[in-house]
């Protein structure tokens, strides 16, 4: 079960990284939209 736990940890880290990247993309996208809207 050692390998299974390792793969489970890898999957957890991968999901966390994907969620973090998605959050950063949405945040930067919203900031760009705000700058574009306020900038005219």
MMTF fields as JSON, N, C-alpha, C and O atoms, coordinates in Angstrom:
{
  "mmtfVersion": "1.0.0",
  "mmtfProducer": "UNKNOWN",
  "numBonds": 159,
  "numAtoms": 160,
  "numGroups": 40,
  "numChains": 1,
  "numModels": 1,
  "chainsPerModel": [1],
  "groupsPerChain": [40],
  "chainIdList": ["A"],
  "bondAtomList": [4, 2, 8, 6, 12, 10, 16, 14, 20, 18, 24, 22, 28, 26, 32, 30, 36, 34, 40, 38, 44, 42, 48, 46, 52, 50, 56, 54, 60, 58, 64, 62, 68, 66, 72, 70, 76, 74, 80, 78, 84, 82, 88, 86, 92, 90, 96, 94, 100, 98, 104, 102, 108, 106, 112, 110, 116, 114, 120, 118, 124, 122, 128, 126, 132, 130, 136, 134, 140, 138, 144, 142, 148, 146, 152, 150, 156, 154],
  "bondOrderList": [1, 1, 1, 1, 1, 1, 1, 1, 1, 1, 1, 1, 1, 1, 1, 1, 1, 1, 1, 1, 1, 1, 1, 1, 1, 1, 1, 1, 1, 1, 1, 1, 1, 1, 1, 1, 1, 1, 1],
  "groupList": [{"groupName": "UNK", "atomNameList": ["N", "CA", "C", "O"], "elementList": ["N", "C", "C", "O"], "formalChargeList": [0, 0, 0, 0], "bondAtomList": [1, 0, 2, 1, 3, 2], "bondOrderList": [1, 1, 2], "singleLetterCode": "X", "chemCompType": "L-PEPTIDE LINKING"}],
  "groupTypeList": [0, 0, 0, 0, 0, 0, 0, 0, 0, 0, 0, 0, 0, 0, 0, 0, 0, 0, 0, 0, 0, 0, 0, 0, 0, 0, 0, 0, 0, 0, 0, 0, 0, 0, 0, 0, 0, 0, 0, 0],
  "groupIdList": [1, 2, 3, 4, 5, 6, 7, 8, 9, 10, 11, 12, 13, 14, 15, 16, 17, 18, 19, 20, 21, 22, 23, 24, 25, 26, 27, 28, 29, 30, 31, 32, 33, 34, 35, 36, 37, 38, 39, 40],
  "secStructList": [7, 2, 2, 2, 2, 2, 2, 2, 2, 2, 2, 2, 2, 2, 2, 2, 2, 2, 2, 2, 2, 2, 2, 2, 2, 2, 2, 2, 2, 2, 2, 2, 2, 2, 2, 2, 2, 2, 2, 7],
  "xCoordList": [0.82, 0.0, 0.858, 0.336, 2.186, 3.062, 2.956, 2.876, 2.957, 2.866, 1.535, 1.471, 0.46, -0.861, -0.913, -1.429, -0.377, -0.396, 0.431, 0.074, 1.551, 2.392, 1.612, 1.621, 0.942, 0.165, -0.975, -1.312, -1.566, -2.657, -2.138, -2.812, -0.931, -0.333, -0.034, -0.255, 0.474, 0.782, -0.489, -0.485, -1.578, -2.847, -3.334, -3.815, -3.205, -3.625, -2.847, -3.434, -1.522, -0.683, -1.055, -1.115, -1.307, -1.65, -2.964, -3.073, -3.954, -5.25, -5.084, -5.678, -4.264, -4.046, -3.399, -3.796, -2.394, -1.701, -2.667, -2.647, -3.509, -4.461, -5.448, -5.74, -5.956, -6.9, -6.221, -6.813, -4.975, -4.25, -4.03, -4.215, -3.636, -3.407, -4.714, -4.725, -5.812, -7.105, -7.501, -7.996, -7.285, -7.611, -6.787, -7.305, -5.487, -4.625, -5.055, -5.076, -5.4, -5.812, -7.092, -7.205, -8.055, -9.315, -9.074, -9.668, -8.2, -7.901, -7.252, -7.681, -6.222, -5.533, -6.469, -6.412, -7.334, -8.289, -9.247, -9.537, -9.746, -10.656, -9.936, -10.516, -8.671, -7.911, -7.726, -7.862, -7.414, -7.234, -8.547, -8.547, -9.658, -10.953, -11.249, -11.754, -10.942, -11.185, -10.318, -10.799, -9.047, -8.155, -8.64, -8.621, -9.075, -9.556, -10.823, -10.985, -11.721, -12.983, -12.723, -13.299, -11.85, -11.6, -10.711, -10.809, -9.842, -8.927, -9.628, -9.092, -10.818, -11.554, -11.441, -12.012],
  "yCoordList": [-1.208, 0.0, 1.263, 2.376, 1.083, 2.251, 3.015, 4.243, 2.26, 2.926, 3.633, 4.718, 3.012, 3.628, 4.963, 5.949, 4.991, 6.238, 7.301, 8.479, 6.871, 7.842, 8.421, 9.632, 7.557, 8.049, 8.941, 9.934, 8.573, 9.398, 10.791, 11.791, 10.852, 12.151, 12.937, 14.146, 12.235, 12.908, 13.496, 14.621, 12.726, 13.212, 14.426, 15.399, 14.364, 15.507, 16.755, 17.823, 16.628, 17.78, 18.295, 19.506, 17.383, 17.796, 18.58, 19.624, 18.072, 18.765, 20.138, 21.118, 20.203, 21.481, 22.482, 23.646, 22.024, 22.918, 23.403, 24.576, 22.504, 22.894, 23.933, 24.928, 23.688, 24.647, 25.987, 27.039, 25.949, 27.187, 27.95, 29.166, 27.248, 27.895, 28.482, 29.591, 27.741, 28.236, 29.493, 30.452, 29.494, 30.665, 31.871, 32.983, 31.644, 32.756, 33.284, 34.495, 32.377, 32.808, 33.632, 34.671, 33.172, 33.913, 35.262, 36.265, 35.292, 36.556, 37.541, 38.691, 37.098, 37.982, 38.372, 39.502, 37.45, 37.759, 38.848, 39.775, 38.741, 39.761, 41.098, 42.141, 41.079, 42.321, 42.955, 44.17, 42.131, 42.665, 43.256, 44.314, 42.582, 43.105, 44.428, 45.356, 44.526, 45.769, 46.887, 48.0, 46.596, 47.617, 48.047, 49.233, 47.073, 47.398, 48.248, 49.189, 47.925, 48.66, 50.078, 51.036, 50.216, 51.544, 52.362, 53.589, 51.687, 52.405, 52.93, 53.792, 52.423, 52.959, 52.085, 52.403],
  "zCoordList": [0.0, 0.0, 0.0, -0.069, 0.078, 0.075, -1.234, -1.245, -2.362, -3.658, -3.827, -4.405, -3.318, -3.465, -2.731, -3.259, -1.512, -0.747, -1.464, -1.468, -2.079, -2.804, -3.988, -4.209, -4.743, -5.886, -5.411, -6.057, -4.27, -3.745, -3.406, -3.656, -2.834, -2.49, -3.767, -3.827, -4.793, -6.065, -6.671, -7.17, -6.624, -7.183, -6.395, -6.977, -5.064, -4.239, -4.628, -4.806, -4.763, -5.113, -6.498, -6.712, -7.443, -8.806, -8.802, -9.446, -8.073, -8.01, -7.368, -7.819, -6.302, -5.626, -6.579, -6.627, -7.341, -8.278, -9.357, -9.729, -9.857, -10.909, -10.371, -11.034, -9.163, -8.576, -8.335, -8.577, -7.858, -7.599, -8.903, -8.947, -9.96, -11.253, -11.787, -12.32, -11.645, -12.123, -11.354, -11.946, -10.043, -9.238, -9.648, -9.754, -9.88, -10.284, -11.648, -11.867, -12.569, -13.91, -13.829, -14.479, -13.036, -12.925, -12.258, -12.653, -11.243, -10.562, -11.528, -11.622, -12.246, -13.186, -14.323, -14.809, -14.756, -15.815, -15.366, -16.123, -14.126, -13.597, -13.472, -13.771, -13.032, -12.903, -14.274, -14.421, -15.286, -16.632, -17.143, -17.772, -16.876, -17.309, -16.615, -17.246, -15.322, -14.581, -15.151, -15.362, -15.399, -15.948, -17.328, -17.657, -18.136, -19.477, -19.401, -20.178, -18.47, -18.349, -17.844, -18.359, -16.83, -16.267, -17.194, -17.228, -17.947, -18.833, -20.072, -20.77, -20.353, -21.474, -22.692, -23.736]
}
